[in-house]
């Protein structure tokens, strides 16, 4: 009588396991999405906070200029500073050219030594 009412060919155990696994998967996905939403919201609030603080930080930086540096820049004349920077730049360029020439000479010497050894 029991077989007629409750047939054994219905896979109740496997259906139960599958539905429990689906529920568990849905719950874990929901938990993950909550975590990522919180992280994203925190990220957005941090970016907004940094943007709000950025103008105040940039305004505060020039005010912290050392007194000695401001006196030196005030005492220098604009023409003297320009002449000095041109002179310094020309010296740096000459030094760079000399370094390049020295490297070329070294590489030529190394190549000639290798050719002679062959």
N, C-alpha and C positions, 0 to 999 in steps of 0.2 A: 504494500500500500504506500510505503514511503517513496519508492522509486517513481511511482506514478505522479505524486505530488511534487517531489523535489528530484528532478532527473540529475544524474551525476555527470552528464556530458557538458554541462555549463561550467566553464572555468572560473568559478567565483574567486578562488584564491589569487589567480594571476590578475584578474580584473582589479581586485582590491589592492594588490601590490602596485600595479601600474598607476592607479588613481592616487594612491598615497605618494608615489614618487613624483607624479605631476604636481600635486599640491605642494610638496616640499620644494620642488624646483621653482614654482611660482613664488613661494615665500622667500627663498634665497635671492631670487632676482629682484624682488621688491625691496629687500634689505639692502642689496647692493646699490639699487637706484637711489634709495634714500641717502646712503653714504655719499655717493657721487654728487647728489644734489646739494648736500651740505657743504661738500668741498668746493663746488662751483660757486655757491653763494658766498662762502668765505673769501674765495679768490676775487670775486667781483667787489666785495666790500673793501678788501685790501687795496685793490687797484683804485677804487674811488677815493679812499683815504689818502693814498699816495698822491693822486692828482690834486686833491684839496690842499695838501701840505706843500706841494712843489712850489707854488708862487711864494710862499713865506720863506722857504729855504733859499731860493735864489735871491730874494731881497736881503736876506740876512748876511749872505756871503760877502758882498762888497763892503759892508759896514765893519767887518772884522779885519780889514786891511791893516797890517802893522804900521805904526806911526813912523818908524825909521824908513820904511820903503816909500811912504808917501812924501816924506821930506826930500829923499833923493830924487824922486821923479819930478818934484816941484822945482828943485834947484837946477836940473838939467834943462838945457835949452832944446827946442825941437830940432834945430839944425844940427847940433852936436850929436844928438842921439841918432839921427838919420845917417850922418857921416860915419859914426862908429859902427852902425849895423852894416853899412855897405862895405866898410873895411873888413869887418869880421867875416862877412859873407865871402868876400874875395879870397881871404886867407883860407877859409874852409874849402872853397872850390879848388884852390891850388893844391891843398893837401890831398884832396880826393883824387885829383888828376895824378899826382905823384904816386899815390898808392896803386892806382890802376896800372900805371906804367911799370911799377915794380912787380906787380903780379904778372903782367905780360912777359917781362924779361925772365922771371923765374920759370914760367911755364915753357917759354922757348928753350931755356937752358935744360930743363928737365926732359923736354922732347928730344933735344939734340943728344943728350946723354943716353937716352933709351935707344935712339937710332944707332948710335955708335956701338952700343953693347950688342946689338943684333947682328 
